[in-house]
Each structure stands twice: as structure tokens, then as C-alpha cells.
Amino acid sequence: MILKKDNENIGFWKKVFQDLISRELSKIFVFLMDNFYGLEKLLRKFFSL
């Protein structure tokens, strides 16, 4: 997946998480993020933290 400049949105991250799950990622130990609104909630929806 390629992130184009100024193209980051919640829909993009949803696709990223779906892609990771399709590659059989089941657990995340560390996830660093800025204050992007809604990202933490979306992350918790896909992965148990």
C-alpha cells in the first residue's frame, strides 16, 4: 500500500488494517500514532489491545 501525501484518512487506515488481517496478522504489540482522530478507536475495532 502506498500513502500519497495528504491522503491520510480513516478509510485509508481501515484498508490498511483489513490488509494486515488478510495477511494473518492477529496481534499488535506496539502501534505508534499521532493525534489522528478516530484512529485509536478503529485500531481497537480490528485488534484487541
N, CA, C and O atoms as a Tripos MOL2 file, in Angstrom:
@<TRIPOS>MOLECULE
protein
  196   195    49     0     0
PROTEIN
NO_CHARGES

@<TRIPOS>ATOM
      1 N           0.8260   -1.1670    0.0000 N.3       1 MET1
      2 CA          0.0000    0.0000    0.0000 C.3       1 MET1
      3 C           0.8790    1.2410    0.0000 C.2       1 MET1
      4 O           1.9160    1.2860    0.6610 O.2       1 MET1
      5 N           0.4550    2.2280   -0.7370 N.am      2 ILE2
      6 CA          1.2230    3.4570   -0.8480 C.3       2 ILE2
      7 C           0.3970    4.6120   -0.2910 C.2       2 ILE2
      8 O          -0.7670    4.7860   -0.6510 O.2       2 ILE2
      9 N           1.0060    5.3880    0.5790 N.am      3 LEU3
     10 CA          0.3510    6.5710    1.1350 C.3       3 LEU3
     11 C           0.8250    7.7830    0.3620 C.2       3 LEU3
     12 O           2.0060    8.1290    0.3960 O.2       3 LEU3
     13 N          -0.0850    8.4210   -0.3270 N.am      4 LYS4
     14 CA          0.2480    9.6460   -1.0460 C.3       4 LYS4
     15 C           0.1600   10.8210   -0.0830 C.2       4 LYS4
     16 O          -0.6290   10.8080    0.8620 O.2       4 LYS4
     17 N           0.9680   11.8200   -0.3300 N.am      5 LYS5
     18 CA          0.9970   12.9980    0.5310 C.3       5 LYS5
     19 C          -0.4080   13.5750    0.6980 C.2       5 LYS5
     20 O          -1.1450   13.7280   -0.2760 O.2       5 LYS5
     21 N          -0.7640   13.8870    1.9230 N.am      6 ASP6
     22 CA         -2.0570   14.4970    2.2720 C.3       6 ASP6
     23 C          -3.2520   13.6180    1.9220 C.2       6 ASP6
     24 O          -4.3440   14.1330    1.6820 O.2       6 ASP6
     25 N          -3.0630   12.3070    1.8890 N.am      7 ASN7
     26 CA         -4.1520   11.3930    1.5420 C.3       7 ASN7
     27 C          -4.5220   10.4990    2.7240 C.2       7 ASN7
     28 O          -5.2220    9.5020    2.5490 O.2       7 ASN7
     29 N          -4.0620   10.8440    3.9120 N.am      8 GLU8
     30 CA         -4.3320   10.0220    5.0880 C.3       8 GLU8
     31 C          -5.7320   10.3390    5.6010 C.2       8 GLU8
     32 O          -6.0600   11.4900    5.8900 O.2       8 GLU8
     33 N          -6.5520    9.2940    5.7090 N.am      9 ASN9
     34 CA         -7.8780    9.4500    6.2950 C.3       9 ASN9
     35 C          -8.2660    8.1310    6.9440 C.2       9 ASN9
     36 O          -7.5530    7.1370    6.8070 O.2       9 ASN9
     37 N          -9.3780    8.1140    7.6410 N.am     10 ILE10
     38 CA         -9.7770    6.9210    8.3930 C.3      10 ILE10
     39 C         -10.0770    5.7540    7.4590 C.2      10 ILE10
     40 O          -9.8390    4.6010    7.8190 O.2      10 ILE10
     41 N         -10.5920    6.0340    6.2740 N.am     11 GLY11
     42 CA        -10.8490    4.9800    5.2960 C.3      11 GLY11
     43 C          -9.5720    4.3080    4.8360 C.2      11 GLY11
     44 O          -9.5410    3.0960    4.6250 O.2      11 GLY11
     45 N          -8.5140    5.0980    4.6780 N.am     12 PHE12
     46 CA         -7.2090    4.5400    4.3120 C.3      12 PHE12
     47 C          -6.7390    3.5670    5.3800 C.2      12 PHE12
     48 O          -6.3070    2.4580    5.0650 O.2      12 PHE12
     49 N          -6.8210    3.9780    6.6500 N.am     13 TRP13
     50 CA         -6.3570    3.1190    7.7380 C.3      13 TRP13
     51 C          -7.2100    1.8630    7.8700 C.2      13 TRP13
     52 O          -6.6960    0.8030    8.2260 O.2      13 TRP13
     53 N          -8.4870    1.9670    7.5910 N.am     14 LYS14
     54 CA         -9.3490    0.7820    7.6170 C.3      14 LYS14
     55 C          -8.8590   -0.2310    6.5890 C.2      14 LYS14
     56 O          -8.7960   -1.4260    6.8790 O.2      14 LYS14
     57 N          -8.5120    0.2340    5.3940 N.am     15 LYS15
     58 CA         -7.9810   -0.6590    4.3550 C.3      15 LYS15
     59 C          -6.6520   -1.2660    4.7800 C.2      15 LYS15
     60 O          -6.3920   -2.4400    4.5170 O.2      15 LYS15
     61 N          -5.8110   -0.4720    5.4360 N.am     16 VAL16
     62 CA         -4.5200   -0.9830    5.9170 C.3      16 VAL16
     63 C          -4.7430   -2.1060    6.9190 C.2      16 VAL16
     64 O          -4.1180   -3.1610    6.8110 O.2      16 VAL16
     65 N          -5.6290   -1.8950    7.8960 N.am     17 PHE17
     66 CA         -5.8800   -2.9120    8.9160 C.3      17 PHE17
     67 C          -6.5080   -4.1660    8.3000 C.2      17 PHE17
     68 O          -6.1560   -5.2810    8.6850 O.2      17 PHE17
     69 N          -7.4180   -4.0000    7.3650 N.am     18 GLN18
     70 CA         -8.0190   -5.1490    6.6820 C.3      18 GLN18
     71 C          -6.9580   -5.9260    5.9120 C.2      18 GLN18
     72 O          -6.9730   -7.1570    5.8960 O.2      18 GLN18
     73 N          -6.0450   -5.2110    5.2780 N.am     19 ASP19
     74 CA         -4.9640   -5.8580    4.5400 C.3      19 ASP19
     75 C          -4.0650   -6.6480    5.4840 C.2      19 ASP19
     76 O          -3.6770   -7.7730    5.1710 O.2      19 ASP19
     77 N          -3.7340   -6.0730    6.6260 N.am     20 LEU20
     78 CA         -2.8890   -6.7670    7.5960 C.3      20 LEU20
     79 C          -3.5640   -8.0350    8.1110 C.2      20 LEU20
     80 O          -2.9130   -9.0670    8.2690 O.2      20 LEU20
     81 N          -4.8560   -7.9590    8.3710 N.am     21 ILE21
     82 CA         -5.5970   -9.1330    8.8350 C.3      21 ILE21
     83 C          -5.6450  -10.1960    7.7430 C.2      21 ILE21
     84 O          -5.5320  -11.3860    8.0360 O.2      21 ILE21
     85 N          -5.8100   -9.7870    6.4980 N.am     22 SER22
     86 CA         -5.8390  -10.7560    5.3970 C.3      22 SER22
     87 C          -4.4890  -11.4530    5.2400 C.2      22 SER22
     88 O          -4.4090  -12.5400    4.6690 O.2      22 SER22
     89 N          -3.4300  -10.8220    5.7480 N.am     23 ARG23
     90 CA         -2.0950  -11.4300    5.7290 C.3      23 ARG23
     91 C          -1.8280  -12.2090    7.0180 C.2      23 ARG23
     92 O          -0.6950  -12.5990    7.2990 O.2      23 ARG23
     93 N          -2.8920  -12.4280    7.7940 N.am     24 GLU24
     94 CA         -2.8930  -13.2420    9.0060 C.3      24 GLU24
     95 C          -2.2080  -12.5950   10.2060 C.2      24 GLU24
     96 O          -1.7710  -13.2950   11.1200 O.2      24 GLU24
     97 N          -2.1110  -11.2800   10.2100 N.am     25 LEU25
     98 CA         -1.6550  -10.5970   11.4150 C.3      25 LEU25
     99 C          -2.7720  -10.6970   12.4390 C.2      25 LEU25
    100 O          -3.9170  -10.3590   12.1410 O.2      25 LEU25
    101 N          -2.4560  -11.1530   13.6350 N.am     26 SER26
    102 CA         -3.5060  -11.3440   14.6300 C.3      26 SER26
    103 C          -3.2940  -10.5270   15.8980 C.2      26 SER26
    104 O          -4.2280  -10.3440   16.6780 O.2      26 SER26
    105 N          -2.0840  -10.0380   16.1110 N.am     27 LYS27
    106 CA         -1.8200   -9.3010   17.3380 C.3      27 LYS27
    107 C          -0.8080   -8.1960   17.0650 C.2      27 LYS27
    108 O           0.1560   -8.3810   16.3220 O.2      27 LYS27
    109 N          -1.0500   -7.0450   17.6810 N.am     28 ILE28
    110 CA         -0.1340   -5.9160   17.5950 C.3      28 ILE28
    111 C           0.3900   -5.6410   18.9960 C.2      28 ILE28
    112 O          -0.3840   -5.5350   19.9470 O.2      28 ILE28
    113 N           1.6900   -5.5290   19.1140 N.am     29 PHE29
    114 CA          2.2860   -5.2600   20.4180 C.3      29 PHE29
    115 C           2.5740   -3.7730   20.6200 C.2      29 PHE29
    116 O           2.4590   -3.2660   21.7350 O.2      29 PHE29
    117 N           2.9460   -3.0780   19.5550 N.am     30 VAL30
    118 CA          3.2440   -1.6510   19.6410 C.3      30 VAL30
    119 C           2.6770   -0.9700   18.4100 C.2      30 VAL30
    120 O           2.8710   -1.4440   17.2900 O.2      30 VAL30
    121 N           1.9790    0.1330   18.6090 N.am     31 PHE31
    122 CA          1.4630    0.9250   17.4930 C.3      31 PHE31
    123 C           1.6080    2.3860   17.8780 C.2      31 PHE31
    124 O           0.9180    2.8660   18.7780 O.2      31 PHE31
    125 N           2.4910    3.0860   17.2110 N.am     32 LEU32
    126 CA          2.7150    4.5000   17.4960 C.3      32 LEU32
    127 C           1.8750    5.3360   16.5540 C.2      32 LEU32
    128 O           1.8100    5.0620   15.3550 O.2      32 LEU32
    129 N           1.2360    6.3520   17.0950 N.am     33 MET33
    130 CA          0.4000    7.2070   16.2580 C.3      33 MET33
    131 C           0.4240    8.6300   16.7880 C.2      33 MET33
    132 O           0.7640    8.8840   17.9440 O.2      33 MET33
    133 N           0.0520    9.5480   15.9070 N.am     34 ASP34
    134 CA         -0.1100   10.9260   16.3440 C.3      34 ASP34
    135 C          -1.5380   11.0890   16.8520 C.2      34 ASP34
    136 O          -2.1680   10.0970   17.2190 O.2      34 ASP34
    137 N          -2.0430   12.2600   16.8810 N.am     35 ASN35
    138 CA         -3.3690   12.5130   17.4310 C.3      35 ASN35
    139 C          -4.4440   12.4490   16.3460 C.2      35 ASN35
    140 O          -5.3780   13.2510   16.3540 O.2      35 ASN35
    141 N          -4.3220   11.5170   15.4280 N.am     36 PHE36
    142 CA         -5.2540   11.3810   14.3070 C.3      36 PHE36
    143 C          -6.6120   10.9240   14.8440 C.2      36 PHE36
    144 O          -6.7290    9.8300   15.3960 O.2      36 PHE36
    145 N          -7.6330   11.7630   14.6820 N.am     37 TYR37
    146 CA         -8.9500   11.4990   15.2600 C.3      37 TYR37
    147 C          -9.5550   10.1980   14.7220 C.2      37 TYR37
    148 O          -9.6570   10.0110   13.5090 O.2      37 TYR37
    149 N          -9.9520    9.3110   15.6240 N.am     38 GLY38
    150 CA        -10.6420    8.0790   15.2710 C.3      38 GLY38
    151 C          -9.7460    6.8850   15.0290 C.2      38 GLY38
    152 O         -10.2300    5.7580   14.9260 O.2      38 GLY38
    153 N          -8.4330    7.1160   14.9370 N.am     39 LEU39
    154 CA         -7.5290    6.0080   14.6200 C.3      39 LEU39
    155 C          -7.4510    4.9950   15.7570 C.2      39 LEU39
    156 O          -7.4600    3.7890   15.5100 O.2      39 LEU39
    157 N          -7.3750    5.4640   16.9890 N.am     40 GLU40
    158 CA         -7.3030    4.5330   18.1210 C.3      40 GLU40
    159 C          -8.5690    3.6800   18.2010 C.2      40 GLU40
    160 O          -8.4890    2.4740   18.4380 O.2      40 GLU40
    161 N          -9.7170    4.2860   18.0070 N.am     41 LYS41
    162 CA        -10.9860    3.5510   18.0430 C.3      41 LYS41
    163 C         -11.0220    2.4950   16.9390 C.2      41 LYS41
    164 O         -11.4570    1.3660   17.1700 O.2      41 LYS41
    165 N         -10.5700    2.8580   15.7480 N.am     42 LEU42
    166 CA        -10.5400    1.9160   14.6370 C.3      42 LEU42
    167 C          -9.5660    0.7750   14.9120 C.2      42 LEU42
    168 O          -9.8670   -0.3850   14.6310 O.2      42 LEU42
    169 N          -8.4100    1.1020   15.4550 N.am     43 LEU43
    170 CA         -7.4160    0.0890   15.7940 C.3      43 LEU43
    171 C          -7.9890   -0.9100   16.7930 C.2      43 LEU43
    172 O          -7.7870   -2.1170   16.6530 O.2      43 LEU43
    173 N          -8.6990   -0.4140   17.7980 N.am     44 ARG44
    174 CA         -9.3040   -1.2960   18.8030 C.3      44 ARG44
    175 C         -10.4180   -2.1570   18.2070 C.2      44 ARG44
    176 O         -10.6800   -3.2580   18.6910 O.2      44 ARG44
    177 N         -11.0630   -1.6630   17.1730 N.am     45 LYS45
    178 CA        -12.1140   -2.4340   16.4990 C.3      45 LYS45
    179 C         -11.5270   -3.6690   15.8060 C.2      45 LYS45
    180 O         -12.1490   -4.7310   15.7890 O.2      45 LYS45
    181 N         -10.3420   -3.5230   15.2420 N.am     46 PHE46
    182 CA         -9.7280   -4.6100   14.4920 C.3      46 PHE46
    183 C          -8.8380   -5.5160   15.3420 C.2      46 PHE46
    184 O          -8.7300   -6.7120   15.0730 O.2      46 PHE46
    185 N          -8.2080   -4.9500   16.3570 N.am     47 PHE47
    186 CA         -7.2470   -5.7110   17.1620 C.3      47 PHE47
    187 C          -7.5260   -5.4800   18.6380 C.2      47 PHE47
    188 O          -7.8410   -4.3610   19.0450 O.2      47 PHE47
    189 N          -7.4140   -6.5310   19.4420 N.am     48 SER48
    190 CA         -7.5750   -6.3590   20.8880 C.3      48 SER48
    191 C          -6.2620   -5.8270   21.4480 C.2      48 SER48
    192 O          -5.1950   -6.3920   21.2100 O.2      48 SER48
    193 N          -6.3570   -4.7470   22.1840 N.am     49 LEU49
    194 CA         -5.1530   -4.1130   22.7460 C.3      49 LEU49
    195 C          -5.1230   -4.2630   24.2420 C.2      49 LEU49
    196 O          -4.1870   -3.7940   24.8910 O.2      49 LEU49
@<TRIPOS>BOND
     1     1     2 1
     2     2     3 1
     3     3     4 2
     4     3     5 am
     5     5     6 1
     6     6     7 1
     7     7     8 2
     8     7     9 am
     9     9    10 1
    10    10    11 1
    11    11    12 2
    12    11    13 am
    13    13    14 1
    14    14    15 1
    15    15    16 2
    16    15    17 am
    17    17    18 1
    18    18    19 1
    19    19    20 2
    20    19    21 am
    21    21    22 1
    22    22    23 1
    23    23    24 2
    24    23    25 am
    25    25    26 1
    26    26    27 1
    27    27    28 2
    28    27    29 am
    29    29    30 1
    30    30    31 1
    31    31    32 2
    32    31    33 am
    33    33    34 1
    34    34    35 1
    35    35    36 2
    36    35    37 am
    37    37    38 1
    38    38    39 1
    39    39    40 2
    40    39    41 am
    41    41    42 1
    42    42    43 1
    43    43    44 2
    44    43    45 am
    45    45    46 1
    46    46    47 1
    47    47    48 2
    48    47    49 am
    49    49    50 1
    50    50    51 1
    51    51    52 2
    52    51    53 am
    53    53    54 1
    54    54    55 1
    55    55    56 2
    56    55    57 am
    57    57    58 1
    58    58    59 1
    59    59    60 2
    60    59    61 am
    61    61    62 1
    62    62    63 1
    63    63    64 2
    64    63    65 am
    65    65    66 1
    66    66    67 1
    67    67    68 2
    68    67    69 am
    69    69    70 1
    70    70    71 1
    71    71    72 2
    72    71    73 am
    73    73    74 1
    74    74    75 1
    75    75    76 2
    76    75    77 am
    77    77    78 1
    78    78    79 1
    79    79    80 2
    80    79    81 am
    81    81    82 1
    82    82    83 1
    83    83    84 2
    84    83    85 am
    85    85    86 1
    86    86    87 1
    87    87    88 2
    88    87    89 am
    89    89    90 1
    90    90    91 1
    91    91    92 2
    92    91    93 am
    93    93    94 1
    94    94    95 1
    95    95    96 2
    96    95    97 am
    97    97    98 1
    98    98    99 1
    99    99   100 2
   100    99   101 am
   101   101   102 1
   102   102   103 1
   103   103   104 2
   104   103   105 am
   105   105   106 1
   106   106   107 1
   107   107   108 2
   108   107   109 am
   109   109   110 1
   110   110   111 1
   111   111   112 2
   112   111   113 am
   113   113   114 1
   114   114   115 1
   115   115   116 2
   116   115   117 am
   117   117   118 1
   118   118   119 1
   119   119   120 2
   120   119   121 am
   121   121   122 1
   122   122   123 1
   123   123   124 2
   124   123   125 am
   125   125   126 1
   126   126   127 1
   127   127   128 2
   128   127   129 am
   129   129   130 1
   130   130   131 1
   131   131   132 2
   132   131   133 am
   133   133   134 1
   134   134   135 1
   135   135   136 2
   136   135   137 am
   137   137   138 1
   138   138   139 1
   139   139   140 2
   140   139   141 am
   141   141   142 1
   142   142   143 1
   143   143   144 2
   144   143   145 am
   145   145   146 1
   146   146   147 1
   147   147   148 2
   148   147   149 am
   149   149   150 1
   150   150   151 1
   151   151   152 2
   152   151   153 am
   153   153   154 1
   154   154   155 1
   155   155   156 2
   156   155   157 am
   157   157   158 1
   158   158   159 1
   159   159   160 2
   160   159   161 am
   161   161   162 1
   162   162   163 1
   163   163   164 2
   164   163   165 am
   165   165   166 1
   166   166   167 1
   167   167   168 2
   168   167   169 am
   169   169   170 1
   170   170   171 1
   171   171   172 2
   172   171   173 am
   173   173   174 1
   174   174   175 1
   175   175   176 2
   176   175   177 am
   177   177   178 1
   178   178   179 1
   179   179   180 2
   180   179   181 am
   181   181   182 1
   182   182   183 1
   183   183   184 2
   184   183   185 am
   185   185   186 1
   186   186   187 1
   187   187   188 2
   188   187   189 am
   189   189   190 1
   190   190   191 1
   191   191   192 2
   192   191   193 am
   193   193   194 1
   194   194   195 1
   195   195   196 2
@<TRIPOS>SUBSTRUCTURE
     1 MET1         2 RESIDUE 1 A MET
     2 ILE2         6 RESIDUE 1 A ILE
     3 LEU3        10 RESIDUE 1 A LEU
     4 LYS4        14 RESIDUE 1 A LYS
     5 LYS5        18 RESIDUE 1 A LYS
     6 ASP6        22 RESIDUE 1 A ASP
     7 ASN7        26 RESIDUE 1 A ASN
     8 GLU8        30 RESIDUE 1 A GLU
     9 ASN9        34 RESIDUE 1 A ASN
    10 ILE10       38 RESIDUE 1 A ILE
    11 GLY11       42 RESIDUE 1 A GLY
    12 PHE12       46 RESIDUE 1 A PHE
    13 TRP13       50 RESIDUE 1 A TRP
    14 LYS14       54 RESIDUE 1 A LYS
    15 LYS15       58 RESIDUE 1 A LYS
    16 VAL16       62 RESIDUE 1 A VAL
    17 PHE17       66 RESIDUE 1 A PHE
    18 GLN18       70 RESIDUE 1 A GLN
    19 ASP19       74 RESIDUE 1 A ASP
    20 LEU20       78 RESIDUE 1 A LEU
    21 ILE21       82 RESIDUE 1 A ILE
    22 SER22       86 RESIDUE 1 A SER
    23 ARG23       90 RESIDUE 1 A ARG
    24 GLU24       94 RESIDUE 1 A GLU
    25 LEU25       98 RESIDUE 1 A LEU
    26 SER26      102 RESIDUE 1 A SER
    27 LYS27      106 RESIDUE 1 A LYS
    28 ILE28      110 RESIDUE 1 A ILE
    29 PHE29      114 RESIDUE 1 A PHE
    30 VAL30      118 RESIDUE 1 A VAL
    31 PHE31      122 RESIDUE 1 A PHE
    32 LEU32      126 RESIDUE 1 A LEU
    33 MET33      130 RESIDUE 1 A MET
    34 ASP34      134 RESIDUE 1 A ASP
    35 ASN35      138 RESIDUE 1 A ASN
    36 PHE36      142 RESIDUE 1 A PHE
    37 TYR37      146 RESIDUE 1 A TYR
    38 GLY38      150 RESIDUE 1 A GLY
    39 LEU39      154 RESIDUE 1 A LEU
    40 GLU40      158 RESIDUE 1 A GLU
    41 LYS41      162 RESIDUE 1 A LYS
    42 LEU42      166 RESIDUE 1 A LEU
    43 LEU43      170 RESIDUE 1 A LEU
    44 ARG44      174 RESIDUE 1 A ARG
    45 LYS45      178 RESIDUE 1 A LYS
    46 PHE46      182 RESIDUE 1 A PHE
    47 PHE47      186 RESIDUE 1 A PHE
    48 SER48      190 RESIDUE 1 A SER
    49 LEU49      194 RESIDUE 1 A LEU
